[in-house]
Amino acid sequence: MAERSRRTVRDLRRGNRARVLQRLYVDGPLSRQELGPATGLSSGSISNVVAELASEGLLEEAGIVDSDGGRPRTLLRIAPDSGLFVGIDIGETRVRIELFDLTLTELARTDRLLAQHGYDVERIVSHVRTGVSDVLRDAGADPRMLLGIGIGVPGIIERDAPEALGGPGAVVHGQTIGWSAVPFERMLREAVDVPPEVPFFIDNGAKTLGQAEMWFGGGRGAGAAAVALIGSGVGASVNRGNILDEDLSDAALEWGHTTVQLRGRRCRCGSIGCLEAYAGAEAMRERWQEAGGPLPPDADDETALAALLAAAYPDTAEGVPDPVAVSILDETAECLGAALADLVNLFLPERILLGGWAGLLIGPHLLPDIRRYAQEYALRHAVARTTIDLGHLGPDAVTVGAATLPLSDFLARGGTRPAPVRVQPAAEAPERPPASTMRARGRTATG
């Protein structure tokens, strides 16, 4: 009975710490007097929690404000330099690694290009290993200050997979990139030189993008939002609630592999008629080349998409739009509009945001047509309640969202650090399937 009581007290204390940290992260700086009604805690509990967090260096004073006829009040905020996070985007063209402080202010970044080697998993693990080391060195940061590493990857994530599939830890099933049951977390733990207590959080890149937009971008304040990631491939997430909601939920969707054209184009997943076969940058490049678009054979997706847009929307008044380029982009807009209508009908989001490097590139040109097609394909009442806009966070959104994975866990644990994770020696690990099968600054959440 005494042990159960001790556990209950410990859990209550951690919950109180989490309430204070989360509220300061969302609405800070705040005074002790403001924290009471904001968290529902008594003044005595607030004093104890604040004293404890301040003694650990997690809180600091942020100035003094006058009160109505009373003593001036000291404002409190989360101390930016009390911890570090790494956010990593395993994208189609590069691996981007960024180092953030506790308030998600960027401290350092590095990119590793993938153009020549694609998704070779061993090479990507090497990029992560050297990239984490580089950003820590460039920022002059102590690795012992790391509170977690978040990673956004393409594909379906299986958490706590059995040892037969490379667990324990996250295993990635990325059919479109040639990853089948890749024990990614195990590989990273074995390769990346960080203290053993530093946790890894691996999730779908569309989901990390969605979480970033919900916390800091166009999804702030929305009860539900769908966020589309359009790059060389296509994905989406549906997000409900914000950091302070107990019923917070989000889910990655293989939206790019929903069917938009019966007996349509072959998708890189092997199926036919997928949205990704029309709206992904890789597919747009292929369609432009097939139509005789003036591209060198080795043009990458970014170069090709820029050329396609330039042909359809010439810069000068004398320029004549290429009708083939216009037709390709109109078909892309219709496919996206129809697929967004599915999201509207299925999930009834208040907002839909288009992100990803390709989505941000085509959005300024195609957004009016995408909205028009979505209205044509969706139920009228549902789509009338939904806005469709571009994401607010730009091309760094996936790395920011990846960093929110360990940040969210850290805040929910009341600022306590996890216990060290034992890495199973390579000799004990089960045989792994072959790899071939296998600057937003000073962000503050207000949503």
N, C-alpha and C positions, 0 to 999 in steps of 0.2 A: 504493500500500500504506500509506504514512504517513497519507494522508487517511482511509482506511478505519479505521486504528487510532485516529486522533483521534475519529472518529465513535463508535467503540465505547467509548472512554473517556468521552466526553460522555454517551452513553446510559447507561452503567453508573453514572456520577455522578448523573444525573437519577433513575435507578431507586432508588438508595440514599436519596436525598432523599425520594422518594415513600414508601418504606417507613417512614421515620422519621415523616414528617408524618401518614401515615395511621394509624400505630399510636398516636401521641400524640392524634390526633383521636378515635379510638375508645376508648382505654383511659387516656389521660392524666389527671392528670400522672404522669410516670414519671421515674425517675432514669436516668442514663447506663448504670448497671450493669443495670437492668431492660430497657433498650432493646436491649441486645445479644441476649439469647436471644429476645426478642419479635420481632425483625426478622431474626435469622439473620446479622447483620453482626458483624464483628470489633470489638474495643474500639477499635482504631485508626480504623476506618472510622466508628464512632459518634462519636468525638471530632472527626474532620474534618467530618462532616456537621453535627453540632450547632454547632460553631464557625461554620461557614459560614451556617447558617440564622439563628443568633443575630445575626451581623454584619449580616444583611439585615433584622433586626427581626421575623422570623417566629416566633421562639421567645423565651420569657422564663422567668425563674426563678419557681417557685411554692411556695417554702418549702423547709425542710430536715427530713429525717427521720433518726432514729437507725438505725444498722445494728447487726447482732449482733457486738459486740465490735470493730467497725472504726470508721473515720471517718464522721461524719454524711454523708448523701448529699443532694445538691441535686436537687430535683424540677424538671422542665421541663414546660412546656405551650405550646400555640400561643397567640401573643399576639393577643387579640381585636381590638385596634385596628390591626392590621397590614394590614387589607384590608376591603373592603365588597362586598356582593352585593345585587342587587335581585331580588326574586321577584314575579312578576305572575300573577294569575289572571284570565283573560278568561272570566268566568262568565256565567250566563244573565241575571242581574239587575244585575250591576255589574262594573266593572273594579277589582280591588283591587291596589294597588302597595305593597310593603313593602320597607324598607331594613334590612339585617342587617349585623352585624359578622362577623368571620371565624369565630366560634363559633355563628353563627346566632341571636344575641340580637337581638331586634327593636329598632331604633332609631327608626323613624318609619313611618307608614302613611297612606294616603289611599284613599278610595273614590270612584269615578265611576259614578253610576247609569246604567243602560241602558234603563230601563223605557219611556221615550218614543221611543227611537230604534232599539232593537233592535241588530242586528249590522252597522250601517253601518260598513264597514271604515275609511273616512276618519276618521270620528268616533272610532273606537276607537284608531286610531293617534294622533290628537290627545290622547285621554285618557292614553295611555301617555307621550307627550312631556311633557305638563304634569305628570303624576303623578310621573315620575322627577325632574323638576326640583324639584317641591314637597318630596318626601321628603329629597332632598339638602339643600335649603335649611333644612327644619325641623330636621334633625339637625346643622346646621352642618358638613356633610361636604364634603370636597374631592373633586370628581369624579375626580381623578387617582388616588384610592385605590380606585376601582371595579375589581373583578377579573372581573366578568361580570354579565350580566342574563339571568335565566331566565324563561321565559314558558310557562304552560300554557294551551292553547287547545282548543276542541272540534274534532274532525275527524281526518283522516288527514294526516300530515306527510310531505312528500316532500323529502328533504334533497339538497342539491347539485343542484337541478333545472337543466335546460339553460336557456340564455338565452331560448329560444322560450317557455318557461313562466315567465319572470320571474326565473330564477336569474342568477348563482349565489346560493346561500342557500336557506333553507327556504321551501317553498311549501305552503300549506294548502288542503286539499280538505275543505270542511265542508258536506256536502250539506244537513244539517238546518238550517243557519243561512244558507244562500244564498251560501256562498263556494265558488267554483269556480276552482281554480288561482290563489289569491290570493298574490302574491309578498310575503308578510308580512315576511320578514327584510329584503328590500331596502327596503321602505317604512319600516320602523323605523330602519334605518341612515341613511336620508336625513332622517328627521324628528327623532330623539332626539338631544339635544345632550350627547353624552358623548365622551371622547377616542377617537380612531380605533382604538386597540388594544383597547378593551373589547369582548369577544366577546358575541354574542347566542346563546342556546340556546333553541330553540322545540320544544316537544313536546306531546303530547296531555295534557290535564288529568288524565285518569284515571291516566296513567302517572306524572305528577309526584306525585299523591296517593299512589300505591302506593309510590313511592320514599321519600316522607316517612315513611309508616308502617313501612317496612322499616328505616329508619335510626333513627327516634326513637320510634315508636309501637308498635301492637299486633303488628307483624310482626317485631320484634326477636328474633333468635335462631332464626327459622324458616328451614328450608332452602328452602321454597317457600310462597308465600302468594298468594291472589287478593284483590284489593282492588276493591270496587265503588264507583263514584261515582254517587250518585242525587241529582239535582237536578231542574231542569225536564226535562232529558233524562237518559239513563242510559248509563254506560260502565263499563269495568273494565280492570284490568291484571293480568298474572300476573308475579310477581317471584320470582327465585331468587337466593339468596346475599345477601351484604352487602358493605360497602365494601372489605373486605379479601380477598374471594374473587376469584381470577383468572378464574373462570368466571361471574362476576356477569352476570346477564341479566335483562331485563324487557321486556315487550311490551304495548302498548296493544291492547285488543280492542274491536271494534264490537259489544260484547255486547248493547247495547240494541236492536240490530236483528237479533237471533236470534228465530225464530218461536216464540211460545208459544201461539198460537191460530190454527188453520186457518180461513181465511175470516173472520178477526177484524176488529177495528177498524182503520181507516186510520191509519197512522203519519205523522208529519210528514216522514219520509224519502220518502214516496210508496208504500211497500209496505204490506202488510196483516198484522195479527197480530203485530207486533213487540212485544217486551217493553216498549219505551219507550211504546207506545200504551196500556199498562196501568199501569206502575209509575213513569213519570215524573210529576213534580209537575204539569206542564202537562196531561197526560192525566187525572190524578186530578181536577184542577179542572174540566175539560170534562165528565167523567163525572158529577161532583157537580151541575154546572149542568144537564145533560141530565135528571137525575133529579129536578129541582125543588129542589135545595138552595138555601137562602136566602142568595144571594150577589148583591152589586151586579154589573151587567154588566161593569164595568171592574176587578173585583177581580184583583189580581196573584196569581201562583202561591203566594207565601208566605202571603198573607192567606187564600187559598182553602183551602190545606192545613191551616192552623191551625183554620179553621172546621170543616172536615170531621172532624178529630180531636176537636174539642170536642163535635161532635154525636154522635160514636160513643162517646166516653168522657167523659160529663159530670163536672164537678168535684164536685158535691154528691151525697150519698147519695140524695137525693130525685129526682135527675135521671134521666130515662128515655132510654136509648140510642136514637138514631134507627136503625131497622132498615135503612133504605136506606144510610145512611153505613156501618153495620157490614158490610153486604153488599159495598159497594165496596171497603172495606179488606181484607175477607177474600179477595176475588178478587185484589187486589193482592198480598197475602201469598202466595197460591198461585202466581201467576205468577212472583214473585221466587224462591220455593222451587224451582219447577221449573227456572228458569234457572240457579240456583245449583247444582242437581243436575247440569246439563250441565257446569259448571265443574269440579265434583268428578270426574265421570266422565272428562273429557277431560284434566285437568291434575294430578289427585291432589294438591291442595295440602294442607299441614298445617293451614293456617288460612285462613278467609275473613273479611274485615272489610268492614263496610258503612259508607261515609262519604258525604260530600256533605251539603249543608245539609238536603235533604229526607230522606236516609237517616238522619241523626242525629235528625230530628224524628219520623219514624214508627217508628224502631227500638225505643224503649222500649215501645211498644204492640204491635208486630207481630212482634218477634224470636222469641218462642216459637212462633208459628204458622209463621213462615218456616222455622225449624229443622225443625218437624214435617213440612211439605210437602217440604223438601229430602230428608229421610230417606225419605219415601214414593216419591220419583221417582228417587233415586240408587241406585247399586249399594251393597248393604249393607256390604260390606267396605271400600269406598272411603270412604263417608260416615262410617263408624265411626271413621276415622282423621283426620277433619277437624272442627275447631271453627269455629263461626260466631258472630261477635261484632261489636260496634260498633267502629269506629275510635277511636283514643285521642286524636287530635290536634285534634278539633273543626273548626270552619269555616275555620280558617286553614291547613289541611293542604296545600291546593293551592299556596299561595304559598310555604310552607316547602319543599315538594317542588320547586317551580320554582327556588328558590335553591340547592337541592342539585345542580342540573345544572351550573352553573358551578363550584360548590365541588368536586364530584367531579373535574371536568376539571383544576382548579387543583392538587388534591392529587396526581392521577395524573402531572402534569407536574413534580412535585417542587417546587411553589411558584414556578415560573418563569412570567413573563408572556408572553403571545403577542405576535407581531409585529403592528404596525398593519395594519388591514384597509383596503384601498383601496375606497372607495365610488365606483362608477361614476357620473359626472355624469348628471343626468336627461336631458340631450340625447342621451347615448349609449345610454340604456337602451331595450330593446325596448318596444313598446307593450304596456301592461298591459290585461288584460281588464277590463270594467266592474266596479265594486265589487259591483253587484247579482248578478254571476255569479261573480264571483270567490269570644293573645299569649304564645305559648309563649316563656319567657325562658331564656337560657343553656342551650340544648340541647347535650347531649353524646351522640354515637352510642355505643351499647354493644352493638349487635347484630352 
